[in-house]
């Protein structure tokens, strides 16, 4: 039984149930102290655990934000100033006591618009009345996972639609070879590819082209910090999947400092939630964010080609 389930049962249980929970060896002492303290402290504890369950559900789907930088913003539109030239990838030597030069580059700006995605977890009054707290927690975690899926889908849709560079596996199937060629394409454009996102089917093909130790060397492939991204795309021609066809992609290699960013207006959270138990019925979970590309040629897509 989880911490959240124990806390919910404590709030709705009678004195016998509450005492049983407090006497539980596995229940943390600091939480027992809060439950026995002021009513507001106890209610806040429930809320914190609910938000924690929501975030843990999201973490099970976390992928794109592990390699795409996140910029926090307080407005619906985030203006980003970025270096638009691949020059300035190195630092000049300076003499002792000499004036230190400022980082130089050609700078441009882009506006990233944020939008809101939200949903209500499927929590009913009957679930609460019947003390089905494990199911309630599962619904909260699932809602978090759905929100993170939505973020991943928006990231991949924006990046695939806005990136023109691509490589075709040609006479082989998607795997290590075309991923290396994609890195070479980004580097030839003057950038330094350091990250990759890989579609699950295409990732599986890599095991036919190298040993596990070669492929999973600290999540680095050809020196690329790599994550598996399992999602669909929406509203664009390009697709992110394992289908061997035109406009279907299974890999994306990029320079993470110069390629794109996520503008985060409000990360995954819960609204309309005051009463620690009863307000779960109408609680809304959501996220407000946007995705923008800075330098499209700092990334390169890899076409999917299945094994014959």
N, C-alpha and C positions, 0 to 999 in steps of 0.2 A: 504494500500500500504506500503511495507516494505522500510527500509532505502536504501537497495541496488537498488530496483526498482526506487526510487526517484532519486538517484544519476545517474543511467544510463539514465533516461529520461532527466536529466539536461544536461548531456554531449551531447546528440543527439538532444535535443529540441532547438527551436529557442528562441529568446529573450523573447517572451510572455510566453512560457512554463517555461523557467528558472525563470522568475520573479514570476510566480505562485507558483513554488516550494519554492522559497526563502521566500515568504509571508505566506507559510503554517504554521499554529500555531503548528502543531505536529512535524515539522521538527526541530531537535536539533540545537540550536544556534551555538555550536562549529563546527558542520558540515557546516553550512551556511558560517561561517568564512573561513573554508578551501576551500570551493567551490569558494569563491570570492577572494582567495589568489593567490599564484603562481600556474602556470599550473602544475608543478610537484607535488605540494602538493595535488591538486585536483585529479590527476591521481593516486597517492598513496592511496588516500581515497577509490577510486573504488576498487583497488586491495585488500586493507584490508577488505572491505566488502565482496568481492568475496570469499576470504579465510575464512572469518567468516561464510558465508553461507555453505561452504564446510564442515567446522568443525561441524556446527550445525546439518547438515545432518548426519554426522558420529555419533554424540552424541545420536541420536535417536535409534541407534543400539548398543550402547556401553554396553558391559556386561562382557566379559571375562577379559578385562584389569582392571576391577574394583576390582577383587580379585586375579589376577595373577600379581606379581610384574613386573615392566618394568625396564630394564637396558639400558641406552643410550650408544651407541657405535659409534665410528668414522670409523670403518672398516667393511669389509664384513664378517669377522669372529670375534666373541666375545668370549674370553676365560674367564670363570667364575670359581673362586675358591669358594668352598662351603663346609660346614660341612657335612660329610658323615656318621656320627654316631649320633644316637638319644641321646647319653649321653650329658651331659652339658646343660640340660634343666633348670637348676637352678643355683643360685649364692651362693657361700659359704659365711658364716659370717667371718668377719675379726676383729681383735682387733684394738683399737684406736692406731694410729701411725704405725700400721703394714704395710708391703708392700702389695700393692693391686695386686692380681694375674691377669694375662691376661686371657681372655676368652679362654678356652681350648676345643679342639675337634679334631677329625680325619678329615683331610682335603683332598679333591680330586679336580680334575679340569675337566671341560668339555668345548668343543668348540661348540658354537652355530653359524651356518651359516645363513646369512641373504639372502633374495631374494626380488625381486621387483615385485609388482603388480601394474598395471597402466591401465587407460582407458581414452578415450576422451568423455567428455559430449556431448550429441547430440544437439549441438548448431549450427544452420545454419545461413548463411548470410541473408536468408529470415526472420528469426525470429528477427534479429537485425534491418533490414530495415523496418519491420512492427511494430517495437517497442513492441514486445511481451516479455517484460522484466519479467513479472510474470512467464512465462513459462521457460525463461532462468534461473531464480533463482531456480525454481523447479528442473530443470535438474542438476544444480550445487549441490543442496542439495541431490538429488538422487545419484549422483556420490559419494558423501561422505558416504552415507549409504552403498553403494555397497562395498566400500573399507573396512569399518568397518566390514561388513558381512564376507569379505574374511579373515580378521584377526581372527574373531571368529571361522571360519571354520578350519583354520590352527591350532589354539590353541586346539580345541577339537579333531581334528584328531591326533595331536601329543600326547596329553595326554591319550586318550583312547588306542592308539596303544602301548604306552610305559608303561602302568599301568597293572600289573598282578592281584593285589588284587581285588576281587569283591564279592558282596553278592547277594543272590537270595532271593526275597520276600517269597519264598516257598509256604505257604498255604494262602497267602494274596496277595493283589495287591500293586504295588509300591506306596509308600506314606511315612508317618512319621516313621513307624516301621523299614523298611529296611535302611532308612537314618540314624537312630540312631545306627543300627548295623554296618553300614559303618564307622561311627565315632568311634565306639568301636574298630573296626579292626585297624584303623590308630593308635589309642591310645595304643593298645596292642603291636604294633610294636615299641613303645617307643617314637613316635612323639606326637604332640598335635594338633588334627584336629580343625581348627578354621574357615574354609570356605567351601562353597558348591556351586556347579553349578547344576541347575535343568532344565530338559527339560520341555516345556510347558504342554504337556499332563500329564506327571507324576506329575507336580505341581498341576494340577486340581484335581487329586485323593486325595491330602492331605486334601482337604476340607471335605472329607467324614470321615476323621479320627481325626479331631480336629476343634476347633472353629477358626474363623478368628483371634481373639486376640491371640490365642495360636500360630498360624502359622506365622502371620505377626507382631511379636513383635519387631519392629525396624529392620525389615529384618533379624532377627535372628531366626534360627530354631535349637533347642538343643544347643543354644549358638554359632551356626555357622553363620557367615556373608554370606548371601545367595543372589544369583542372578539367574534370569531366563535367560537361553541361548537358543536362537531360531536360529538354523542353522543346516546344514547337515555336514556330514564328507565326506572326499574324499581320495581315494587311499589306504584305509585300510579295513580290514575285519569288525571291530567293527563299529556299526552305532549308531548315537545319535538321537533317535526318540521315538515315542510312540507305536512301534510295539512289540507285545508279541512274541518274538522269540529269538533263541540263538544269542548271539553277538549283541543284541540291548540293549542299555543302556539309562537310563533316569535320572541318578544322578551321581555326582562325588564329593566326600568329601576329603579334604586334609588339610595338614599343610602348609599354604601359605608361611611361611618363609623358608621352607626346601624342597619344592616339585618341583617347576618349575619356569621358568621366560620367559618373552618376551624380546628379544634383539632388540632394536629399532635403526636402522641405520638412518632412516628418516621418521618422522611421516607424516601423511596425509598432502599433500601440492599440489601446482599447479606449473607447469613448462611451459616454452615457452610462458610466459605471460608478455608482455611489454606494448603494447598499451592497455589502460583500457577497451576498447570496442571491437575493431576489432580482437584482439588476442584471444578473447574468442572462436572464431571459431575453432582454432587449438590447444587450450590449452590442456595439458595433466595433469591429476591428478593421483597421485600415492602414494605408501607407500613402504618402504623397512624395512623388519623385519625378525626375525626368532624366533623359539620357542624351548626351550630345557628343558629336565627333569633332575633334580639333583638326587633325591632319589625316585625311583618308589614306594617303599613301604610306602612313606609318603602320598599316595593317595589311594582311594578305589572306585571302580565303583559300581553302583547299576543297576542290570538288570531291564529291563522294564517288568512289568507283568500287563496286563490290567484287569479291573474289569469284573467279569463274569456277 
